[in-house]
Amino acid sequence: MADESIIREAEFFVKSVLGGDSSGHDWWHIERVRKLAIRIAQEENANIFICELAALLHDIADGKLNESESVGMNRVLTWLDDHGVLEDDKKSVLDIIQNMSFKGGLNHDKVLSLEGQIVQDADRLDAIGAIGVARTMAYAGSRGNLIHVPGTGIRSEMTLEEYRNQESTAIAHFYEKLLLLKDLMNTATAKQLAEKRHAFMEEFLKEFYAEWDGIF
């Protein structure tokens, strides 16, 4: 199957699976990550097809959205096999999807290809800035977590199970993940894009605390 046809089929597949998601991992998140990945790939002279396909499929395997991570990865593998993706391309896409997630900082030592770094950067960029604020609140609500509880401890060392399942708050998530991402970008293009988004979150938190305390 030609690359263009594979991309079109991937779009249809992802929309059918994630179109109704309300946790911040919906089709529009995928579309934003895809656009960012293509933009960064063009700037960094990477394989655009691999970046675009991995960006489209990356949340199909997400452990938060599946019975388990292995179930999600098998779902992606089956799709790639069924659509005749070349063996080398398949390996590249699977490696990216398996190793790109933040996972509470547990994936910091994973070595990614240039394409993997780009898709990871694109996904992380969509987790910060104004979109990141909105997605954080949506995800917290989907998990039954509160927006803010003064005195909530910030978790720095935790297992993946604790990171995903331990009760926390939306505001705590900024300190446990979002504010860390600017300095974890891989590519020069993403580092530049992250600056403005990071600054927006810092301003948001200042405003949030001022309103919470009744100053404004």
PAFI-190187 format. One record per residue (C-alpha): residue number from 1; residue in three letters; chain; x, y, z. Coordinates in Angstrom, 1 decimal. Each point is the difference from the previous one (the first is absolute). Last residue first. Layout:
% PAFI-190187
+-----+------+-------+--------+--------+--------+
|  nr | rest | kette |      x |      y |      z |
+-----+------+-------+--------+--------+--------+
| NUM |  ALA |     A |      X |      Y |      Z |
...
+-----+------+-------+--------+--------+--------+
***
This chain:
% PAFI-190187
+-----+------+-------+--------+--------+--------+
|  nr | rest | kette |      x |      y |      z |
+-----+------+-------+--------+--------+--------+
| 216 |  PHE |     A |   -8.5 |   39.5 |   42.2 |
| 215 |  ILE |     A |    1.8 |   -0.7 |    3.2 |
| 214 |  GLY |     A |   -2.6 |   -2.7 |    1.0 |
| 213 |  ASP |     A |    2.6 |   -2.6 |    0.9 |
| 212 |  TRP |     A |   -1.2 |   -2.3 |   -2.9 |
| 211 |  GLU |     A |    0.0 |    3.1 |   -2.3 |
| 210 |  ALA |     A |    3.6 |    0.7 |    0.8 |
| 209 |  TYR |     A |    0.9 |   -3.7 |   -0.2 |
| 208 |  PHE |     A |   -1.5 |   -0.3 |   -3.4 |
| 207 |  GLU |     A |    1.6 |    3.2 |   -1.4 |
| 206 |  LYS |     A |    3.5 |   -1.1 |    1.0 |
| 205 |  LEU |     A |   -0.7 |   -3.5 |   -1.3 |
| 204 |  PHE |     A |   -1.2 |    1.4 |   -3.4 |
| 203 |  GLU |     A |    3.1 |    2.2 |   -0.2 |
| 202 |  GLU |     A |    2.3 |   -3.0 |    0.4 |
| 201 |  MET |     A |   -2.1 |   -2.0 |   -2.5 |
| 200 |  PHE |     A |    0.3 |    2.8 |   -2.6 |
| 199 |  ALA |     A |    3.8 |    0.1 |    0.5 |
| 198 |  HIS |     A |    0.2 |   -3.7 |   -0.7 |
| 197 |  ARG |     A |   -2.0 |    0.4 |   -3.3 |
| 196 |  LYS |     A |    2.3 |    2.8 |   -1.1 |
| 195 |  GLU |     A |    3.2 |   -1.9 |    0.6 |
| 194 |  ALA |     A |   -1.3 |   -3.3 |   -1.4 |
| 193 |  LEU |     A |    0.1 |    1.1 |   -3.6 |
| 192 |  GLN |     A |    3.8 |    0.8 |    0.2 |
| 191 |  LYS |     A |    0.8 |   -3.3 |    1.7 |
| 190 |  ALA |     A |   -2.2 |   -1.8 |   -2.6 |
| 189 |  THR |     A |    2.0 |    1.3 |   -2.9 |
| 188 |  ALA |     A |    3.4 |   -0.6 |    1.7 |
| 187 |  THR |     A |   -1.0 |   -3.7 |    0.5 |
| 186 |  ASN |     A |   -0.1 |   -2.1 |    3.1 |
| 185 |  MET |     A |   -2.4 |    1.7 |    2.4 |
| 184 |  LEU |     A |    0.5 |   -1.0 |    3.6 |
| 183 |  ASP |     A |    0.7 |    3.6 |    1.3 |
| 182 |  LYS |     A |   -3.4 |    1.2 |   -1.1 |
| 181 |  LEU |     A |   -1.7 |   -3.2 |    1.4 |
| 180 |  LEU |     A |    0.7 |    0.5 |    3.7 |
| 179 |  LEU |     A |   -2.8 |    2.6 |    0.6 |
| 178 |  LEU |     A |   -2.5 |   -2.5 |   -1.4 |
| 177 |  LYS |     A |    0.9 |   -3.1 |    2.0 |
| 176 |  GLU |     A |   -0.1 |   -0.2 |    3.8 |
| 175 |  TYR |     A |   -0.2 |    3.8 |    0.5 |
| 174 |  PHE |     A |   -2.9 |    0.6 |   -2.4 |
| 173 |  HIS |     A |   -1.6 |   -3.3 |    1.1 |
| 172 |  ALA |     A |   -0.4 |    1.5 |    3.5 |
| 171 |  ILE |     A |   -2.4 |    2.5 |   -1.5 |
| 170 |  ALA |     A |   -2.3 |   -2.7 |   -1.4 |
| 169 |  THR |     A |    0.0 |   -1.9 |    3.3 |
| 168 |  SER |     A |    1.3 |   -3.4 |    1.2 |
| 167 |  GLU |     A |   -1.4 |   -3.4 |    0.8 |
| 166 |  GLN |     A |    2.4 |   -2.8 |   -0.8 |
| 165 |  ASN |     A |   -0.9 |   -1.8 |   -3.2 |
| 164 |  ARG |     A |    2.3 |    1.2 |   -2.8 |
| 163 |  TYR |     A |    3.1 |    1.1 |    1.9 |
| 162 |  GLU |     A |   -0.4 |   -2.7 |    2.7 |
| 161 |  GLU |     A |   -0.3 |   -2.7 |   -2.7 |
| 160 |  LEU |     A |    3.1 |    1.4 |   -1.8 |
| 159 |  THR |     A |    1.9 |   -0.1 |    3.2 |
| 158 |  MET |     A |    0.8 |    3.2 |    1.9 |
| 157 |  GLU |     A |    2.7 |    2.5 |    0.8 |
| 156 |  SER |     A |   -0.9 |    3.7 |   -0.3 |
| 155 |  ARG |     A |   -3.5 |    0.1 |    1.4 |
| 154 |  ILE |     A |   -1.2 |    3.5 |    0.9 |
| 153 |  GLY |     A |   -1.9 |    0.0 |    3.3 |
| 152 |  THR |     A |   -3.4 |    1.6 |    0.1 |
| 151 |  GLY |     A |    0.1 |    2.8 |    2.5 |
| 150 |  PRO |     A |   -2.8 |    2.0 |   -1.6 |
| 149 |  VAL |     A |   -2.4 |   -2.3 |   -1.9 |
| 148 |  HIS |     A |   -0.4 |    1.0 |   -3.7 |
| 147 |  ILE |     A |   -2.0 |   -1.1 |   -3.0 |
| 146 |  LEU |     A |   -1.4 |   -3.1 |    1.5 |
| 145 |  ASN |     A |    0.5 |   -3.5 |   -1.4 |
| 144 |  GLY |     A |   -2.8 |   -2.2 |   -1.3 |
| 143 |  ARG |     A |    2.1 |   -1.5 |   -2.7 |
| 142 |  SER |     A |   -1.8 |    1.6 |   -2.9 |
| 141 |  GLY |     A |    0.1 |    3.3 |    1.9 |
| 140 |  ALA |     A |    3.7 |   -0.1 |    0.4 |
| 139 |  TYR |     A |    0.3 |   -0.8 |   -3.8 |
| 138 |  ALA |     A |   -2.1 |    3.0 |   -1.0 |
| 137 |  MET |     A |    1.8 |    2.3 |    2.4 |
| 136 |  THR |     A |    3.4 |   -1.1 |   -1.3 |
| 135 |  ARG |     A |   -1.2 |    0.3 |   -3.6 |
| 134 |  ALA |     A |   -1.1 |    3.6 |    0.4 |
| 133 |  VAL |     A |    3.3 |    1.0 |    1.6 |
| 132 |  GLY |     A |    2.0 |   -1.9 |   -2.6 |
| 131 |  ILE |     A |   -2.0 |    1.7 |   -2.8 |
| 130 |  ALA |     A |    0.9 |    3.4 |    1.5 |
| 129 |  GLY |     A |    3.7 |   -0.9 |    0.2 |
| 128 |  ILE |     A |    1.2 |   -3.6 |    0.7 |
| 127 |  ALA |     A |   -1.1 |   -3.5 |   -0.8 |
| 126 |  ASP |     A |   -0.2 |    0.6 |   -3.8 |
| 125 |  LEU |     A |    3.7 |    0.9 |    0.1 |
| 124 |  ARG |     A |    0.7 |   -3.3 |    1.6 |
| 123 |  ASP |     A |   -1.7 |   -2.0 |   -2.8 |
| 122 |  ALA |     A |    2.0 |    2.0 |   -2.6 |
| 121 |  ASP |     A |    3.3 |   -0.5 |    1.9 |
| 120 |  GLN |     A |   -0.7 |   -3.8 |    0.3 |
| 119 |  VAL |     A |   -0.8 |   -0.1 |   -3.7 |
| 118 |  ILE |     A |    3.3 |    1.8 |   -0.8 |
| 117 |  GLN |     A |    2.1 |   -2.0 |    2.3 |
| 116 |  GLY |     A |   -1.4 |   -3.2 |   -1.5 |
| 115 |  GLU |     A |    0.8 |    1.2 |   -3.5 |
| 114 |  LEU |     A |    3.6 |    0.8 |    1.1 |
| 113 |  SER |     A |    0.2 |   -3.5 |    1.4 |
| 112 |  LEU |     A |   -0.7 |   -0.4 |    3.7 |
| 111 |  VAL |     A |    2.3 |   -1.0 |    2.9 |
| 110 |  LYS |     A |   -2.0 |   -0.6 |    3.1 |
| 109 |  ASP |     A |    1.6 |    1.3 |    3.2 |
| 108 |  HIS |     A |   -2.8 |    2.4 |    0.9 |
| 107 |  ASN |     A |   -2.7 |   -2.6 |   -0.3 |
| 106 |  LEU |     A |   -0.9 |   -0.1 |    3.7 |
| 105 |  GLY |     A |   -0.8 |    3.7 |    0.1 |
| 104 |  GLY |     A |   -3.5 |   -0.6 |    1.2 |
| 103 |  LYS |     A |   -0.8 |   -2.1 |   -3.0 |
| 102 |  PHE |     A |    1.2 |    2.7 |   -2.5 |
| 101 |  SER |     A |   -0.9 |   -2.1 |   -3.0 |
| 100 |  MET |     A |    2.3 |   -0.3 |   -3.0 |
|  99 |  ASN |     A |    1.3 |   -3.6 |    0.4 |
|  98 |  GLN |     A |   -2.6 |   -2.4 |   -1.3 |
|  97 |  ILE |     A |   -1.4 |    2.4 |   -2.6 |
|  96 |  ILE |     A |    3.4 |    0.8 |   -1.5 |
|  95 |  ASP |     A |    1.2 |   -3.6 |    0.0 |
|  94 |  LEU |     A |   -3.3 |   -1.1 |   -1.6 |
|  93 |  VAL |     A |    0.3 |    2.6 |   -2.8 |
|  92 |  SER |     A |    3.6 |   -0.9 |   -0.8 |
|  91 |  LYS |     A |   -0.7 |   -3.7 |    0.0 |
|  90 |  LYS |     A |   -2.9 |    0.4 |   -2.4 |
|  89 |  ASP |     A |    2.1 |    2.2 |   -2.3 |
|  88 |  ASP |     A |    2.7 |   -2.7 |   -0.1 |
|  87 |  GLU |     A |   -2.6 |   -2.7 |   -0.7 |
|  86 |  LEU |     A |   -1.9 |    1.9 |   -2.6 |
|  85 |  VAL |     A |   -3.6 |    0.9 |    0.9 |
|  84 |  GLY |     A |   -2.4 |   -2.5 |   -1.6 |
|  83 |  HIS |     A |   -3.2 |    1.3 |    1.4 |
|  82 |  ASP |     A |   -0.9 |   -3.1 |    2.1 |
|  81 |  ASP |     A |    3.5 |   -0.2 |    1.4 |
|  80 |  LEU |     A |   -0.1 |    3.7 |    1.1 |
|  79 |  TRP |     A |   -3.5 |   -0.5 |    1.6 |
|  78 |  THR |     A |    1.1 |   -3.1 |    1.8 |
|  77 |  LEU |     A |    3.0 |    1.7 |    1.4 |
|  76 |  VAL |     A |   -2.1 |    3.0 |    1.2 |
|  75 |  ARG |     A |   -2.4 |   -2.3 |    1.8 |
|  74 |  ASN |     A |    2.8 |   -2.1 |    1.4 |
|  73 |  MET |     A |    1.5 |    3.2 |    1.5 |
|  72 |  GLY |     A |   -3.3 |    0.9 |    1.7 |
|  71 |  VAL |     A |   -0.4 |   -3.5 |    1.5 |
|  70 |  SER |     A |    3.6 |    0.2 |    1.2 |
|  69 |  GLU |     A |   -0.7 |    3.4 |    1.6 |
|  68 |  SER |     A |   -3.0 |   -1.4 |    2.0 |
|  67 |  GLU |     A |   -3.8 |    0.0 |   -0.2 |
|  66 |  ASN |     A |    0.4 |    3.0 |   -2.2 |
|  65 |  LEU |     A |   -0.4 |    3.7 |    0.1 |
|  64 |  LYS |     A |    2.5 |    0.8 |    2.8 |
|  63 |  GLY |     A |    2.4 |   -2.6 |   -1.4 |
|  62 |  ASP |     A |    0.3 |    2.0 |   -3.1 |
|  61 |  ALA |     A |    0.2 |   -2.2 |   -3.1 |
|  60 |  ILE |     A |   -2.6 |    1.8 |   -2.2 |
|  59 |  ASP |     A |    1.6 |    3.2 |    1.4 |
|  58 |  HIS |     A |    3.0 |   -0.1 |   -2.3 |
|  57 |  LEU |     A |   -1.8 |   -1.0 |   -3.2 |
|  56 |  LEU |     A |   -0.2 |    3.4 |   -1.8 |
|  55 |  ALA |     A |    3.3 |    1.3 |    1.3 |
|  54 |  ALA |     A |    1.7 |   -3.3 |   -1.0 |
|  53 |  LEU |     A |   -1.4 |    0.3 |   -3.5 |
|  52 |  GLU |     A |    1.0 |    3.7 |   -0.4 |
|  51 |  CYS |     A |    3.5 |   -0.5 |    1.4 |
|  50 |  ILE |     A |    0.7 |   -3.1 |   -2.2 |
|  49 |  PHE |     A |   -1.3 |    1.7 |   -3.1 |
|  48 |  ILE |     A |    1.9 |    3.2 |    0.7 |
|  47 |  ASN |     A |    3.4 |   -1.7 |    0.2 |
|  46 |  ALA |     A |    2.2 |    2.7 |    1.6 |
|  45 |  ASN |     A |    1.6 |    3.2 |   -1.3 |
|  44 |  GLU |     A |   -0.3 |    1.9 |    3.3 |
|  43 |  GLU |     A |   -2.1 |    2.9 |   -1.2 |
|  42 |  GLN |     A |   -2.3 |   -2.3 |   -2.1 |
|  41 |  ALA |     A |   -0.2 |   -2.5 |    2.8 |
|  40 |  ILE |     A |   -1.0 |    2.9 |    2.4 |
|  39 |  ARG |     A |   -2.9 |    1.1 |   -2.2 |
|  38 |  ILE |     A |   -1.1 |   -3.6 |   -0.6 |
|  37 |  ALA |     A |    0.1 |   -0.8 |    3.7 |
|  36 |  LEU |     A |   -1.9 |    3.2 |    0.9 |
|  35 |  LYS |     A |   -2.7 |   -0.9 |   -2.5 |
|  34 |  ARG |     A |   -0.3 |   -3.6 |    1.3 |
|  33 |  VAL |     A |   -0.1 |    1.2 |    3.6 |
|  32 |  ARG |     A |   -2.8 |    2.4 |   -0.8 |
|  31 |  GLU |     A |   -1.9 |   -2.8 |   -1.9 |
|  30 |  ILE |     A |    0.4 |   -2.5 |    2.8 |
|  29 |  HIS |     A |   -1.3 |    2.6 |    2.6 |
|  28 |  TRP |     A |   -2.9 |    0.6 |   -2.3 |
|  27 |  TRP |     A |   -0.8 |   -3.7 |   -0.2 |
|  26 |  ASP |     A |   -0.4 |   -0.2 |    3.8 |
|  25 |  HIS |     A |    2.6 |   -0.6 |    2.7 |
|  24 |  GLY |     A |   -1.1 |    2.9 |    2.2 |
|  23 |  SER |     A |   -2.1 |   -2.2 |    2.3 |
|  22 |  SER |     A |   -3.3 |    0.4 |   -2.0 |
|  21 |  ASP |     A |    0.5 |   -2.7 |   -2.7 |
|  20 |  GLY |     A |   -2.7 |   -0.2 |   -2.6 |
|  19 |  GLY |     A |    2.1 |    0.0 |   -3.1 |
|  18 |  LEU |     A |    2.7 |   -2.2 |    1.6 |
|  17 |  VAL |     A |   -0.7 |   -3.4 |   -1.7 |
|  16 |  SER |     A |   -1.8 |    0.9 |   -3.2 |
|  15 |  LYS |     A |    2.1 |    3.1 |   -0.5 |
|  14 |  VAL |     A |    3.2 |   -2.0 |    0.4 |
|  13 |  PHE |     A |   -1.0 |   -2.6 |   -2.6 |
|  12 |  PHE |     A |   -1.1 |    2.6 |   -2.6 |
|  11 |  GLU |     A |    3.2 |    1.9 |    0.4 |
|  10 |  ALA |     A |    2.1 |   -3.1 |   -0.2 |
|   9 |  GLU |     A |   -1.8 |   -1.0 |   -3.2 |
|   8 |  ARG |     A |    0.9 |    3.4 |   -1.5 |
|   7 |  ILE |     A |    3.6 |   -0.3 |    1.1 |
|   6 |  ILE |     A |    0.3 |   -3.5 |   -1.4 |
|   5 |  SER |     A |   -1.5 |    1.2 |   -3.3 |
|   4 |  GLU |     A |    2.6 |    2.8 |   -0.3 |
|   3 |  ASP |     A |    2.9 |   -2.4 |    0.8 |
|   2 |  ALA |     A |   -1.1 |   -2.3 |   -2.8 |
|   1 |  MET |     A |   -1.3 |   -3.5 |    0.9 |
+-----+------+-------+--------+--------+--------+
***
